Amino acid sequence: MTNLMFSKFEVIGTTKDEAINQAAPMNLMVDATQAYNKWKANVAVTDESLKEWMKDYLRKKKYDKPNMGAYIVLQAAVRDTRERPYQVEKPKYDVRKHTPEKFYIGRAQDTGTEIFQEKTAKAAEAAAKEWIQDNQVGVDVFIEHRLKEKNSLYMKVNYTPSKGACKAKLLVFGYKPVED
């Protein structure tokens, strides 16, 4: 047997339609905002009284069936109307962090895998000799230039909406089926 359980929850979206789609699988049949505002003007609103009003509203509209419900708009969506909704931020660029460093990279001749990484030619030569004695495989030594700091951040471009822009916030209520 399937019983119905009353549920209410809030959904948020950038538009009203996006917020309604987030309420799935509940089918939102009607916007109850106007009726809610009229009822709220004449009554002291508590959680219990709000829940009773929601149940009565669904019963009157004949939406007291599984996965059917209504919604109240708590906050309407306001589009971002800025012509340039971004802000460019350039942190101080430290030249010393962005100068290249020289590395000597040793790779095995048979597989091409990296064996060692040294900062001086003498250290690279010593590491190559040691590798050859241990493994009897030749080593190719390459010179690579890398930046001291790999991720050299030059600028950040951040999204900054207009002050009046906001997302839609809906209070969804209805009945969900519950299996026994």
GIBELUR-V172495 format. One record per residue. N is the residue number from 1. RES is the residue in one small letter. PSI is psi in degrees with one decimal (none if undefined). Layout:
BEGIN
N&RES&PSI / N&RES&PSI
END
This chain:
BEGIN
1&m&142.4 / 2&t&124.1 / 3&n&159.1 / 4&l&137.5 / 5&m&126.7 / 6&f&136.4 / 7&s&148.9 / 8&k&140.0 / 9&f&162.4 / 10&e&144.0 / 11&v&149.4 / 12&i&137.6 / 13&g&162.1 / 14&t&-25.6 / 15&t&167.5 / 16&k&-41.5 / 17&d&-39.0 / 18&e&-39.8 / 19&a&-39.8 / 20&i&-39.6 / 21&n&-26.7 / 22&q&-13.0 / 23&a&2.7 / 24&a&146.5 / 25&p&5.9 / 26&m&129.0 / 27&n&113.8 / 28&l&112.1 / 29&m&-29.7 / 30&v&150.0 / 31&d&114.2 / 32&a&17.0 / 33&t&-45.9 / 34&q&-44.9 / 35&a&-38.7 / 36&y&-44.3 / 37&n&-38.6 / 38&k&-44.3 / 39&w&-41.5 / 40&k&-29.9 / 41&a&-25.1 / 42&n&-4.6 / 43&v&148.6 / 44&a&118.7 / 45&v&124.1 / 46&t&171.1 / 47&d&-42.1 / 48&e&-44.7 / 49&s&-37.2 / 50&l&-43.4 / 51&k&-42.8 / 52&e&-41.5 / 53&w&-42.5 / 54&m&-45.0 / 55&k&-43.4 / 56&d&-40.6 / 57&y&-46.2 / 58&l&-38.3 / 59&r&-43.6 / 60&k&-38.8 / 61&k&-2.8 / 62&k&37.7 / 63&y&23.5 / 64&d&50.7 / 65&k&165.5 / 66&p&137.6 / 67&n&26.6 / 68&m&145.2 / 69&g&-171.1 / 70&a&175.9 / 71&y&154.7 / 72&i&130.6 / 73&v&110.4 / 74&l&-35.4 / 75&q&122.5 / 76&a&149.1 / 77&a&136.7 / 78&v&121.5 / 79&r&152.6 / 80&d&117.6 / 81&t&8.3 / 82&r&140.7 / 83&e&-38.1 / 84&r&90.9 / 85&p&49.5 / 86&y&163.5 / 87&q&129.5 / 88&v&129.9 / 89&e&121.8 / 90&k&107.7 / 91&p&162.1 / 92&k&129.1 / 93&y&111.7 / 94&d&113.2 / 95&v&-35.8 / 96&r&-31.5 / 97&k&-14.3 / 98&h&12.1 / 99&t&145.6 / 100&p&149.7 / 101&e&147.5 / 102&k&131.5 / 103&f&145.6 / 104&y&115.2 / 105&i&125.4 / 106&g&128.7 / 107&r&139.1 / 108&a&138.2 / 109&q&-30.4 / 110&d&-36.9 / 111&t&-24.6 / 112&g&6.4 / 113&t&150.7 / 114&e&129.1 / 115&i&-45.0 / 116&f&166.2 / 117&q&115.8 / 118&e&160.4 / 119&k&-19.7 / 120&t&157.6 / 121&a&-37.9 / 122&k&-42.3 / 123&a&-37.1 / 124&a&-41.5 / 125&e&-41.4 / 126&a&-41.5 / 127&a&-37.5 / 128&a&-42.3 / 129&k&-42.8 / 130&e&-41.9 / 131&w&-45.2 / 132&i&-40.3 / 133&q&-38.4 / 134&d&-35.3 / 135&n&-9.1 / 136&q&40.3 / 137&v&138.3 / 138&g&159.9 / 139&v&133.6 / 140&d&131.2 / 141&v&124.3 / 142&f&149.9 / 143&i&128.4 / 144&e&139.8 / 145&h&124.4 / 146&r&155.0 / 147&l&148.1 / 148&k&-38.7 / 149&e&117.8 / 150&k&-48.9 / 151&n&87.1 / 152&s&96.2 / 153&l&123.0 / 154&y&-43.0 / 155&m&158.4 / 156&k&134.1 / 157&v&109.1 / 158&n&146.7 / 159&y&126.3 / 160&t&104.9 / 161&p&164.8 / 162&s&158.8 / 163&k&-31.2 / 164&g&-10.4 / 165&a&136.5 / 166&c&163.7 / 167&k&158.6 / 168&a&138.9 / 169&k&117.4 / 170&l&144.8 / 171&l&112.7 / 172&v&137.0 / 173&f&148.9 / 174&g&-166.9 / 175&y&133.7 / 176&k&141.0 / 177&p&141.5 / 178&v&125.5 / 179&e&140.6 / 180&d&none
END
